Amino acid sequence: MAAALSLLAAARSTRKADYEHFVRATSWGRWMLIAIPLCIAAQLVPLPLSFAHPIWTSAHDVLGGLSFGPITADIGLTLDALALALAAVSLLGVAILVVRNRNRAELVLFVLGGVTAVAALILDLHRLSPGLAAAAPFDLATALAGLGLMLNLAIMQLAAERAETHHSVLRSVVIGLCGLAGASASAAAIFGLAGTSSAIAAAFGVVLILLILVIRRLDLSPLAAVALSAAALIGAAIVLTFLFEKSSGPLLLRLVPDSGAETEAALERMLADTRWFGAGAGTFAAVGGIYQSDAGAVLTAPSTAIAIFAAMGWLGLAAMVTVSLIVTVRLFFGALTRGRDSFFPAAAAACVLFALMQSFAGPGLLRPAAILCLSVIVGLGLSQSISQSASR
């Protein structure tokens, strides 16, 4: 509701320049903002059972009844997922307009960096005293710690840029130290407590920021930049190949922590039954109970990618990966052409890349807090990747 009201208020006060800025920021893939909620809404529409999850076909064969129905196994849970998707898309649109001004963009970056650094401190405190933060949502804290590392690195770059452009040296030093503190807390959490897969996901984001920084600072020629980027891609492919090949079993289960033989068997059966359209957005836990031998047990998604695959099928998982890669590439090139404010799109690109990798390693990005935080980050990066100095 807050996101919807913010979008309505922004739309009522939008000027022509704001509208043109929004169109430019989303010209690369405006269809994605509409396609994601539409795909979820389509699961509520009655369709032939051949499009639905096998549980519906089995129920029809045993009990009879209508030969068509909604794809989702729980209409209420899918409506909740649809509302969350609409809120995330709305918040992204609002962020694009709000952070068009550079001063507001800096304020949003500071707030995001501080919030995510606090989340990282939860993991750090748990390491120092397990009883102090025993009930903390560590999957969410891990996801926010990874985002916080990228954001606080951007704050440090902001401080360096301010010092180079003859701003107040004292203020630049204070901002840089705050960014260093946030980055240190986030790095300690993500590299020390979050597991190997999450640490590698964060390392990918850091490498992307460094790649953009090297290309810009050394003013590399297009050919040299392409060669350096290709080398980074080859290195990433080697690391990913090693990660996925060091364990056996279904591809989507290879990066998640060990959850026990019985749970893994239930997950394998669930994944084997999943078709192109899944069982309905947000219905993982509801459908997972069918595959548990213990009727009272609750099957939770070990990773975001598994939850998306079970809920939206092959199409949903492929769309998630495709959209993430397109956004990352868009922000990467936006950072290279942005100039002295390149740290905004660079940090956003690193966050999206981390989120894509982390989605295969843990379920933290299923939390509404992480989804909405990532929406604001992407809006910040897209808006500042095309802003002009005249609009600040």
DRENFI-470626 format. One line per 3 residues: number of its first residue (from 1); their letters; for each residue x, y, z of N, C-alpha, C. Coordinates in steps of 0.02 Angstrom, whole numbers. Example, Ala and Ser with C-alpha at 12.3 -4.5 7.8 and 13.67 -1.06 7.14 Angstrom:
BEGIN
1> AS> 660/-284/390/615/-225/390/660/-165/390; 642/-112/354/684/-53/357/645/2/394
END
This chain:
BEGIN
1> MAA> 42/-60/0/0/0/0/44/63/0; 97/62/40/142/120/41/174/131/-27; 195/77/-59/225/84/-126/174/110/-176
4> ALS> 112/85/-171/61/108/-218/44/182/-208; 40/204/-145/26/274/-132/84/318/-154; 146/294/-144/204/332/-167/204/339/-242
7> LLA> 187/285/-277/184/288/-350/130/336/-373; 72/335/-339/18/381/-357/38/453/-346; 70/467/-289/92/536/-275/144/558/-325
10> AAR> 190/513/-342/241/531/-391/211/544/-459; 161/504/-478/129/513/-543/92/580/-547; 60/600/-492/20/662/-492/65/723/-497
13> STR> 126/719/-471/170/777/-471/226/772/-524; 219/723/-568/271/713/-618/270/769/-670; 329/794/-685/337/843/-739/358/806/-803
16> KAD> 357/843/-858/375/813/-922/447/787/-919; 492/824/-887/561/802/-883/567/737/-843; 526/730/-790/527/668/-751/503/609/-793
19> YEH> 450/622/-831/423/569/-873/475/547/-925; 508/595/-956/559/578/-1006/617/541/-974; 635/561/-913/689/527/-877/670/454/-863
22> FVR> 608/442/-842/585/374/-828/586/332/-892; 563/362/-947/562/326/-1011/633/307/-1032; 681/352/-1023/750/338/-1042/780/284/-997
25> ATS> 764/288/-933/793/240/-885/768/169/-897; 707/162/-923/677/96/-932/670/77/-1006; 703/114/-1050/695/101/-1122/723/33/-1142
28> WGR> 770/7/-1104/803/-57/-1119/756/-116/-1108; 707/-110/-1064/665/-168/-1048/605/-149/-1007; 567/-99/-1032/507/-79/-995/456/-136/-990
31> WML> 460/-181/-1038/413/-238/-1039/422/-282/-977; 482/-284/-948/493/-326/-890/451/-304/-830; 441/-239/-823/403/-213/-767/331/-237/-770
34> IAI> 306/-249/-830/237/-272/-839/234/-348/-841; 285/-379/-871/283/-451/-882/284/-491/-817; 323/-468/-768/329/-508/-706/263/-514/-669
37> PLC> 226/-459/-656/160/-467/-624/111/-505/-668; 115/-495/-734/68/-530/-779/79/-606/-777; 141/-627/-773/155/-699/-769/126/-730/-705
40> IAA> 129/-692/-650/99/-717/-588/24/-717/-593; -5/-663/-621/-77/-659/-628/-104/-714/-674; -65/-734/-724/-87/-785/-770/-98/-852/-736
43> QLV> -64/-863/-679/-73/-926/-643/-141/-930/-608; -176/-874/-604/-242/-873/-573/-298/-885/-623; -281/-885/-688/-330/-892/-741/-342/-967/-754
46> PLP> -405/-989/-758/-419/-1060/-774/-391/-1079/-842; -352/-1133/-843/-322/-1158/-904/-331/-1234/-906; -321/-1265/-965/-324/-1338/-968/-272/-1369/-921
49> LSF> -289/-1427/-894/-245/-1458/-844/-177/-1478/-872; -170/-1482/-938/-105/-1499/-967/-53/-1445/-952; -76/-1384/-936/-29/-1330/-918/-14/-1329/-843
52> AHP> -51/-1366/-804/-47/-1360/-731/3/-1411/-703; 12/-1406/-637/56/-1452/-601/27/-1523/-603; 70/-1574/-603/44/-1643/-606/-3/-1662/-550
55> IWT> -1/-1627/-493/-47/-1645/-439/-119/-1633/-460; -131/-1583/-503/-199/-1571/-526/-222/-1626/-574; -177/-1648/-617/-194/-1703/-663/-209/-1767/-625
58> SAH> -169/-1782/-574/-180/-1842/-533/-247/-1837/-497; -262/-1777/-469/-326/-1769/-434/-384/-1777/-482; -377/-1752/-543/-431/-1759/-592/-441/-1831/-612
61> DVL> -386/-1868/-619/-392/-1939/-638/-427/-1980/-584; -414/-1962/-521/-443/-2000/-466/-514/-1978/-449; -524/-1913/-447/-588/-1885/-423/-634/-1862/-479
64> GGL> -607/-1854/-539/-647/-1826/-593/-653/-1751/-585; -706/-1723/-611/-717/-1651/-605/-698/-1615/-669; -690/-1549/-664/-676/-1508/-723/-606/-1522/-749
67> SFG> -598/-1516/-815/-534/-1529/-846/-493/-1466/-854; -512/-1413/-820/-473/-1352/-821/-477/-1318/-754; -430/-1273/-740/-429/-1238/-676/-367/-1194/-674
70> PIT> -358/-1157/-619/-298/-1114/-613/-235/-1156/-605; -179/-1128/-627/-116/-1163/-621/-95/-1168/-548; -107/-1115/-510/-84/-1112/-441/-120/-1163/-397
73> ADI> -82/-1188/-348/-111/-1235/-300/-144/-1199/-241; -133/-1135/-234/-164/-1096/-180/-173/-1024/-205; -236/-1006/-219/-250/-941/-248/-231/-884/-200
76> GLT> -243/-895/-135/-226/-843/-86/-152/-828/-83; -110/-880/-82/-38/-869/-80/-12/-837/-144; -41/-854/-200/-20/-823/-263/-42/-750/-266
79> LDA> -99/-734/-238/-119/-664/-234/-71/-624/-191; -47/-655/-136/4/-622/-95/67/-609/-135; 89/-658/-173/149/-650/-214/139/-596/-267
82> LAL> 78/-593/-296/63/-541/-345/66/-472/-314; 39/-465/-253/42/-400/-219/114/-379/-205; 156/-428/-185/226/-412/-172/262/-392/-237
85> ALA> 247/-426/-292/278/-408/-356/257/-339/-378; 193/-322/-370/170/-255/-388/203/-202/-344; 211/-217/-280/244/-169/-235/316/-159/-255
88> AVS> 351/-213/-273/422/-207/-292/429/-166/-357; 386/-180/-406/389/-143/-469/372/-70/-458; 322/-57/-416/303/12/-401/359/49/-367
91> LLG> 391/16/-319/446/48/-283/505/62/-329; 518/17/-376/571/29/-424/556/92/-466; 493/98/-488/474/157/-527/480/221/-487
94> VAI> 458/219/-424/463/278/-382/536/297/-370; 578/247/-359/649/260/-347/682/294/-408; 663/273/-468/692/304/-528/678/378/-530
97> LVV> 618/398/-510/600/469/-510/631/506/-452; 630/476/-393/654/511/-332/728/525/-335; 768/476/-358/841/484/-355/869/514/-419
100> RNR> 826/543/-460/852/579/-519/900/635/-497; 882/667/-443/925/719/-414/983/685/-377; 1044/710/-389/1103/677/-361/1106/679/-285
103> NRA> 1083/734/-256/1084/740/-182/1038/688/-151; 979/679/-181/933/628/-156/961/558/-168; 996/549/-225/1027/484/-239/1079/467/-185
106> ELV> 1119/517/-165/1168/506/-113/1135/488/-47; 1080/522/-31/1045/508/32/1018/437/31; 988/415/-24/962/347/-28/1019/297/-23
109> LFV> 1076/311/-54/1134/266/-49/1158/261/23; 1161/317/59/1182/315/129/1134/273/171; 1069/283/160/1019/246/200/1024/171/185
112> LGG> 1027/153/121/1033/83/103/1097/52/131; 1153/89/125/1216/63/152/1212/53/227; 1180/100/263/1174/93/336/1130/36/357
115> VTA> 1072/29/323/1025/-25/341/1056/-94/330; 1088/-102/273/1117/-167/257/1177/-182/302; 1214/-130/322/1271/-141/367/1246/-164/436
118> VAA> 1190/-136/458/1161/-158/522/1141/-231/518; 1112/-251/460/1094/-322/452/1156/-366/455; 1211/-342/425/1273/-381/428/1299/-388/499
121> LIL> 1288/-336/540/1310/-339/610/1276/-396/648; 1216/-415/626/1181/-470/660/1222/-534/655; 1248/-547/595/1291/-606/587/1355/-599/626
124> DLH> 1384/-540/627/1447/-529/664/1436/-539/739; 1380/-513/765/1365/-521/836/1352/-594/854; 1321/-630/807/1309/-701/820/1375/-740/825
127> RLS> 1424/-720/786/1489/-753/790/1522/-739/857; 1515/-677/883/1546/-659/947/1509/-689/1005; 1442/-690/1000/1401/-717/1055/1339/-749/1025
130> PGL> 1339/-815/1015/1283/-850/983/1216/-838/1016; 1215/-829/1082/1152/-818/1116/1124/-748/1107; 1166/-701/1083/1144/-632/1077/1097/-621/1019
133> AAA> 1107/-658/965/1066/-650/905/1044/-718/880; 1023/-761/926/1006/-830/907/944/-834/864; 896/-788/874/833/-790/838/833/-747/775
136> APF> 890/-722/755/893/-678/696/881/-717/632; 849/-687/582/839/-720/517/904/-719/477; 944/-770/483/1012/-769/455/1012/-772/379
139> DLA> 960/-802/349/957/-803/277/947/-732/250; 904/-693/282/894/-623/263/957/-582/277; 987/-593/336/1047/-555/353/1104/-569/305
142> TAL> 1109/-630/281/1161/-647/233/1150/-610/167; 1088/-610/143/1073/-575/81/1086/-500/87; 1065/-470/142/1076/-398/152/1150/-382/163
145> AGL> 1187/-428/194/1258/-416/203/1294/-413/137; 1275/-457/90/1306/-454/24/1289/-390/-12; 1227/-369/-9/1208/-305/-39/1244/-247/-5
148> GLM> 1251/-252/62/1284/-199/99/1357/-191/81; 1390/-246/64/1461/-242/44/1468/-199/-19; 1424/-212/-69/1428/-173/-132/1410/-99/-119
151> LNL> 1358/-87/-79/1336/-19/-68/1387/22/-30; 1419/-9/20/1468/29/59/1533/39/20; 1549/-6/-26/1605/7/-71/1589/68/-116
154> AIM> 1526/73/-136/1505/132/-175/1511/196/-134; 1494/192/-69/1500/251/-26/1574/272/-20; 1618/224/-16/1690/240/-14/1712/273/-79
157> QLA> 1686/249/-136/1703/282/-200/1673/352/-203; 1614/362/-174/1584/428/-172/1629/476/-133; 1654/452/-76/1698/494/-35/1761/513/-73
160> AER> 1790/464/-109/1851/478/-148/1837/528/-204; 1779/520/-236/1760/567/-290/1751/637/-263; 1721/643/-204/1711/709/-174/1778/741/-156
163> AET> 1824/702/-131/1890/729/-114/1927/753/-177; 1918/717/-232/1952/735/-294/1923/798/-325; 1859/811/-312/1826/870/-343/1823/929/-294
166> HHS> 1869/929/-246/1878/986/-201/1818/1000/-157; 1782/948/-136/1732/957/-84/1767/960/-16; 1729/968/36/1757/970/103/1796/905/117
169> VLR> 1861/912/132/1902/853/144/1879/816/206; 1862/854/259/1840/823/321/1777/783/311; 1729/812/275/1666/776/262/1679/714/219
172> SVV> 1723/720/171/1739/662/128/1771/606/169; 1816/625/217/1848/575/259/1797/541/303; 1750/579/332/1698/549/374/1655/500/335
175> IGL> 1635/521/274/1594/477/232/1633/414/214; 1697/423/197/1738/365/180/1746/317/238; 1756/343/299/1763/300/357/1699/263/373
178> CGL> 1642/297/364/1577/263/373/1569/206/323; 1586/221/260/1583/169/209/1630/111/224; 1689/127/249/1738/75/266/1712/32/323
181> AGA> 1681/63/373/1653/25/429/1598/-21/405; 1552/5/363/1498/-36/337/1524/-93/293; 1574/-77/251/1602/-129/208/1638/-182/249
184> SAS> 1672/-162/301/1708/-210/344/1659/-256/379; 1605/-227/407/1556/-269/441/1523/-318/392; 1507/-293/332/1475/-336/282/1522/-390/258
187> AAA> 1586/-372/246/1635/-421/223/1646/-475/276; 1650/-455/340/1660/-504/393/1602/-552/396; 1541/-527/385/1482/-570/388/1478/-616/328
190> IFG> 1487/-589/268/1476/-629/208/1533/-678/195; 1594/-658/211/1651/-702/198/1668/-746/258; 1645/-726/317/1662/-765/376/1609/-814/399
193> LAG> 1544/-799/387/1491/-840/415/1440/-865/365; 1441/-840/305/1385/-852/259/1393/-914/217; 1448/-948/218/1457/-1007/178/1496/-993/114
196> TSS> 1522/-1046/84/1565/-1038/25/1528/-1009/-34; 1468/-1033/-49/1431/-1010/-107/1414/-936/-102; 1392/-914/-43/1375/-844/-32/1438/-800/-37
199> AIA> 1493/-824/-11/1556/-786/-14/1578/-778/-87; 1572/-830/-127/1590/-825/-197/1543/-778/-234; 1479/-779/-217/1431/-733/-248/1450/-661/-233
202> AAF> 1470/-647/-170/1492/-579/-153/1557/-561/-188; 1601/-610/-195/1664/-597/-230/1652/-578/-303; 1602/-609/-334/1585/-591/-403/1564/-518/-408
205> GVV> 1524/-496/-359/1503/-426/-359/1561/-378/-350; 1606/-395/-304/1665/-352/-293/1708/-349/-355; 1718/-406/-388/1758/-407/-449/1727/-364/-503
208> LIL> 1660/-365/-508/1627/-323/-558/1638/-249/-544; 1635/-228/-481/1648/-158/-464/1721/-140/-481; 1767/-184/-464/1838/-171/-480/1850/-169/-555
211> LIL> 1815/-211/-593/1822/-211/-665/1800/-145/-695; 1744/-119/-672/1720/-54/-696/1768/1/-676; 1793/-3/-614/1840/48/-590/1904/48/-631
214> VIR> 1931/-10/-646/1993/-14/-685/1983/12/-756; 1928/-7/-788/1916/16/-856/1910/92/-858; 1876/121/-809/1866/194/-808/1930/230/-789
217> RLD> 1963/207/-737/2022/244/-712/2080/241/-762; 2089/185/-794/2144/178/-842/2124/202/-911; 2059/221/-919/2034/245/-983/2053/197/-1039
220> LSP> 2036/134/-1030/2055/83/-1078/2018/93/-1144; 2049/73/-1197/2017/75/-1262/1961/22/-1265; 1914/29/-1311/1860/-21/-1315/1886/-92/-1323
223> LAA> 1939/-101/-1363/1966/-168/-1373/1996/-196/-1309; 2033/-154/-1272/2062/-177/-1208/2008/-191/-1157; 1956/-149/-1156/1901/-161/-1109/1865/-226/-1124
226> VAL> 1854/-240/-1188/1822/-303/-1208/1865/-362/-1188; 1930/-357/-1200/1976/-412/-1182/1976/-425/-1107; 1978/-371/-1067/1978/-378/-995/1912/-408/-970
229> SAA> 1856/-385/-999/1791/-412/-981/1784/-485/-999; 1811/-503/-1058/1809/-573/-1080/1849/-617/-1033; 1907/-593/-1011/1947/-631/-963/1910/-641/-897
232> ALI> 1874/-589/-875/1835/-595/-813/1779/-645/-822; 1746/-645/-880/1692/-693/-893/1718/-764/-894; 1776/-774/-925/1806/-841/-928/1822/-865/-857
235> GAA> 1851/-821/-817/1866/-839/-748/1803/-856/-708; 1750/-817/-718/1687/-831/-684/1658/-898/-706; 1663/-913/-771/1638/-977/-796/1676/-1036/-766
238> IVL> 1742/-1028/-758/1782/-1082/-728/1762/-1093/-655; 1753/-1039/-618/1733/-1045/-548/1664/-1077/-542; 1616/-1055/-584/1549/-1084/-581/1549/-1158/-599
241> TFL> 1589/-1176/-649/1593/-1246/-669/1620/-1288/-612; 1671/-1263/-578/1699/-1299/-521/1647/-1307/-465; 1609/-1253/-452/1560/-1256/-398/1506/-1308/-412
244> FEK> 1480/-1308/-474/1425/-1353/-490/1448/-1425/-499; 1512/-1435/-514/1535/-1503/-526/1563/-1537/-464; 1574/-1499/-411/1603/-1530/-351/1553/-1571/-312
247> SSG> 1488/-1565/-329/1436/-1605/-296/1391/-1636/-349; 1355/-1688/-330/1311/-1723/-376/1238/-1708/-359; 1192/-1736/-398/1122/-1726/-387/1094/-1674/-434
250> PLL> 1030/-1655/-424/998/-1604/-467/1037/-1539/-467; 1038/-1505/-522/1078/-1445/-530/1061/-1392/-478; 997/-1383/-464/975/-1330/-419/991/-1344/-346
253> LRL> 1011/-1406/-330/1026/-1423/-261/1101/-1423/-246; 1142/-1407/-296/1214/-1416/-287/1248/-1360/-247; 1217/-1301/-243/1248/-1246/-207/1218/-1234/-138
256> VPD> 1165/-1270/-121/1131/-1258/-58/1163/-1301/-3; 1158/-1279/60/1186/-1320/114/1150/-1387/120; 1184/-1436/149/1155/-1503/158/1096/-1498/206
259> SGA> 1039/-1526/184/978/-1522/224/953/-1591/246; 992/-1642/238/972/-1709/260/945/-1750/202; 955/-1816/207/936/-1861/152/861/-1860/138
262> ETE> 820/-1860/191/747/-1862/181/722/-1798/148; 747/-1741/172/726/-1678/142/749/-1672/70; 810/-1693/56/835/-1690/-13/795/-1736/-59
265> AAL> 775/-1793/-33/735/-1838/-74/667/-1807/-90; 637/-1774/-41/573/-1740/-53/581/-1684/-104; 636/-1646/-97/648/-1592/-145/659/-1619/-215
268> ERM> 696/-1674/-221/707/-1703/-287/642/-1726/-320; 597/-1756/-280/533/-1776/-308/492/-1716/-329; 495/-1664/-289/458/-1602/-305/484/-1570/-368
271> LAD> 550/-1566/-375/580/-1535/-434/566/-1577/-496; 566/-1643/-489/553/-1687/-546/482/-1678/-573; 434/-1662/-529/365/-1653/-551/351/-1584/-579
274> TRW> 396/-1537/-569/385/-1468/-591/389/-1464/-667; 341/-1429/-697/339/-1422/-769/355/-1350/-788; 333/-1330/-847/350/-1264/-874/321/-1207/-833
277> FGA> 262/-1217/-801/227/-1161/-769/227/-1166/-693; 255/-1218/-663/259/-1222/-591/193/-1236/-558; 193/-1229/-491/133/-1244/-451/100/-1181/-424
280> GAG> 124/-1123/-443/94/-1060/-419/142/-1020/-377; 147/-956/-391/193/-912/-354/175/-911/-280; 225/-920/-238/215/-917/-166/188/-981/-135
283> TFA> 181/-1035/-173/149/-1095/-147/198/-1151/-130; 262/-1135/-124/312/-1188/-113/295/-1228/-50; 284/-1195/5/271/-1230/68/206/-1271/64
286> AVG> 155/-1243/31/90/-1278/26/97/-1342/-15; 132/-1338/-71/141/-1397/-114/192/-1444/-84; 243/-1417/-49/295/-1459/-21/270/-1510/29
289> GIY> 215/-1494/64/188/-1541/112/167/-1607/81; 149/-1606/17/128/-1667/-18/185/-1716/-24; 246/-1691/-29/304/-1734/-41/338/-1756/23
292> QSD> 314/-1734/81/344/-1753/144/313/-1817/169; 355/-1863/195/329/-1925/224/294/-1911/290; 316/-1860/325/284/-1839/388/232/-1786/372
295> AGA> 169/-1801/385/115/-1755/366/120/-1688/403; 150/-1688/462/155/-1626/500/216/-1585/486; 262/-1611/446/324/-1575/431/312/-1522/378
298> VLT> 353/-1470/381/349/-1415/333/413/-1414/291; 404/-1416/226/461/-1415/180/474/-1343/160; 532/-1317/177/549/-1248/161/599/-1248/103
301> APS> 597/-1194/64/641/-1189/6/712/-1176/29; 760/-1218/8/830/-1207/28/863/-1150/-10; 833/-1128/-65/862/-1072/-103/806/-1036/-140
304> TAI> 820/-974/-159/772/-935/-197/759/-965/-265; 811/-990/-298/803/-1019/-365/758/-1080/-364; 764/-1122/-312/721/-1181/-307/649/-1160/-295
307> AIF> 638/-1109/-253/570/-1085/-241/539/-1057/-305; 578/-1019/-343/553/-991/-406/538/-1046/-456; 582/-1096/-460/572/-1151/-507/509/-1190/-489
310> AAM> 500/-1206/-425/441/-1244/-405/377/-1204/-413; 382/-1138/-404/323/-1096/-408/305/-1075/-479; 357/-1059/-519/346/-1032/-586/371/-1077/-643
313> GWL> 401/-1133/-626/423/-1180/-676/486/-1158/-713; 501/-1195/-766/560/-1179/-806/556/-1109/-835; 496/-1088/-855/489/-1022/-884/506/-967/-833
316> GLA> 483/-976/-771/497/-927/-719/570/-923/-702; 603/-981/-696/674/-981/-679/715/-950/-736; 699/-969/-798/735/-940/-855/724/-865/-859
319> AMV> 663/-842/-845/649/-771/-846/688/-734/-792; 693/-764/-732/731/-733/-678/804/-723/-697; 834/-776/-724/905/-772/-744/914/-722/-801
322> TVS> 869/-724/-850/875/-679/-908/869/-606/-887; 818/-591/-847/807/-522/-825/867/-498/-784; 893/-540/-740/950/-520/-699/1011/-504/-742
325> LIV> 1024/-546/-792/1082/-535/-836/1073/-472/-878; 1012/-461/-903/999/-401/-943/1009/-338/-901; 982/-338/-841/990/-280/-796/1064/-268/-779
328> TVR> 1100/-323/-765/1171/-316/-749/1210/-285/-807; 1198/-309/-868/1232/-282/-927/1214/-210/-938; 1150/-193/-930/1127/-124/-938/1161/-78/-888
331> LFF> 1166/-98/-826/1198/-57/-775/1273/-54/-785; 1303/-109/-810/1375/-110/-823/1394/-58/-875; 1359/-57/-931/1374/-7/-982/1354/63/-960
334> GAL> 1302/68/-919/1284/133/-892/1338/161/-847; 1371/117/-808/1425/139/-765/1485/162/-805; 1499/127/-860/1557/146/-901/1548/213/-936
337> TRG> 1487/233/-948/1474/296/-983/1451/352/-937; 1445/338/-873/1414/387/-827/1462/442/-806; 1527/428/-803/1573/479/-780/1587/473/-706
340> RDS> 1591/530/-671/1612/529/-601/1561/498/-554; 1499/489/-577/1447/458/-536/1437/384/-554; 1488/354/-582/1481/284/-605/1471/235/-548
343> FFP> 1487/256/-486/1481/209/-430/1408/192/-416; 1360/234/-435/1289/217/-425/1270/156/-467; 1275/159/-534/1257/100/-574/1305/41/-562
346> AAA> 1369/55/-547/1416/1/-535/1395/-40/-473; 1377/-6/-419/1355/-41/-359/1290/-79/-372; 1244/-48/-410/1181/-82/-425/1194/-145/-467
349> AAC> 1239/-140/-517/1255/-198/-558/1285/-254/-515; 1330/-236/-469/1360/-285/-425/1308/-317/-379; 1260/-277/-355/1207/-304/-312/1163/-354/-350
352> VLF> 1146/-338/-413/1105/-383/-453/1142/-448/-467; 1207/-442/-483/1247/-502/-495/1252/-545/-432; 1264/-512/-375/1265/-549/-312/1198/-583/-299
355> ALM> 1143/-547/-310/1077/-575/-298/1064/-635/-343; 1086/-632/-405/1077/-689/-451/1115/-750/-425; 1177/-740/-405/1217/-796/-380/1189/-821/-313
358> QSF> 1172/-775/-269/1147/-793/-203/1080/-830/-207; 1042/-817/-259/977/-850/-266/984/-926/-273; 1043/-950/-294/1055/-1022/-299/1086/-1051/-236
361> AGP> 1103/-1007/-188/1139/-1029/-129/1097/-1025/-65; 1046/-985/-63/1007/-977/-2/940/-944/-16; 894/-945/34/827/-919/25/816/-847/47
364> GLL> 870/-811/64/862/-745/93/826/-696/48; 834/-703/-17/803/-656/-64/729/-669/-74; 701/-719/-40/629/-729/-41/593/-683/9
367> RPA> 631/-654/54/602/-610/105/581/-544/74; 522/-518/92/500/-453/64/549/-397/76; 583/-396/133/631/-342/147/687/-342/96
370> AIL> 713/-402/78/767/-406/29/742/-387/-41; 682/-409/-58/654/-394/-124/645/-319/-133; 616/-286/-83/603/-214/-88/669/-174/-86
373> CLS> 717/-197/-46/782/-164/-45/816/-169/-113; 813/-228/-144/844/-236/-210/808/-194/-262; 742/-186/-256/705/-144/-302/729/-72/-300
376> VIV> 740/-46/-240/765/22/-233/835/28/-262; 877/-22/-250/946/-20/-276/946/-18/-352; 904/-60/-383/901/-61/-456/875/5/-483
379> GLG> 823/32/-450/798/98/-470/850/152/-464; 889/150/-410/944/198/-401/995/192/-457; 1015/131/-473/1065/121/-526/1040/142/-594
382> LSQ> 978/123/-611/951/141/-676/943/216/-683; 919/249/-631/908/321/-634/973/359/-642; 1023/340/-603/1087/376/-605/1132/354/-663
385> SIS> 1114/302/-698/1154/282/-756/1142/325/-816; 1087/364/-815/1073/407/-874/1061/479/-854; 1066/497/-789/1055/566/-768/1106/612/-798
388> QSA> 1085/674/-810/1129/725/-836/1144/775/-782; 1200/809/-789/1221/857/-737/1171/913/-730; 1133/927/-781/1084/981/-778/1026/965/-733
391> SR> 1016/901/-721/958/880/-682/974/874/-609; 1034/886/-588/1052/877/-517/1029/937/-478
END
